[in-house]
Amino acid sequence: MIARNKFVKLNIKQKIYKIASVLRAMEKKLKASAQSAPVTEKHLPELSLYLECLALEYNHPKIASALDIVGKHLGYPAAHDPRAPSELLKPLNFAFHELLGLIGEEAGEKFYDVRVFDSQLGVRRFPLAAILDNIRSPFNVGSIFRSADAFGVTGLALCGITPYPPSVKIERTAMGTLETVDWKYYRETGEAVADFRARGYRIIALETVAGAVTVKSIVDFRNVCFVFGNEEFGITDDTLKLCDSVAMIPLVGMKNSINVANSFAAVMYEACNFFLDTEE
C-alpha cells in the first residue's frame, strides 16, 4: 500500500492500475486461502482509500460501480462473514474488469497522451536512424517510436511485415510520438538500406552473430543507421549481407537476446549519450 499523498500524485491511468492490482491480489489470495478474513481485512482500507480518491478526480460510472461492488460485497466485518472465499471471487473479478474497462473507452484515450511538460525541454534530433526489418508486434513498434523520440532519432524505416500507422495498438505504446518521429514504410528492407546509404549513413545490423562488435566499441554514432530484426528470427540473411557491419549488446544472462524494443532503447541510449557528450 502507498500513502494517500503519493497516490494522488499518480496520473489517472496509474491510479486505475494500482487499484486493479489490489483487486487482483485479493482474488489470488482468496483462491489460495481457506479463510477470507485476513485477506479482506488487510486490503479493504487500501481499496476504499484509492477508490474514493479516484472518484473525486474522475467522475465515471465504472468507478462508481467498483465502489458499490466493494462496499456491498466486501464492506462487512470479515471475521463474522459466513461466505466461503469462492463466493467473493465473482464480485472482486467484476470490480477488477469494471476499472480496466475504462482504459479502452473513448473517455480513457487521454491516458495515452503525452503530458504537456514532456516537451518543455525542446525536441532535438541527431543524425541517427533505424530500420525495422520485419518486426511482428505493433506494441514493439509503438515502444520503438517512443524511444526514438526520447533519444533523438531522426527517422525510422518500417519494412516488410512491420506494422505501421495508423494503428491503435502502435498508438498505445507510442504515447503520442507518432507525430514527432519521421518514418516511412518500405515493402523491401533492401530499399530502406539503399535509401539511407544514399543519404550518407553507415548501416549497422544489431544481431548476435560471430564477428559482431559490442555497441560500446562504436566510437562514432554520427550518420549511423541501425537495423533491428524480427522478434523470433532476427535479421534476415539477405539484409545482413547488405549491412556495413554488425554490432551486439553485451549480455550476461542465460538468454543471449532481449526484446527488440528493449534492444532499440539500449542502443539509442548509448548513441544519445555520444551526441550529448560530443556537443560543443
Beta strands, then each sheet from edge to edge (+ up, - down):
strand 1: 126-133
strand 2: 153-159
strand 3: 182-186
strand 4: 202-206
strand 5: 213-214
strand 6: 224-229
strand 7: 245-248
sheet 1: 3+ 2+ 1+ 6+ 4+ 7+ 5+
end
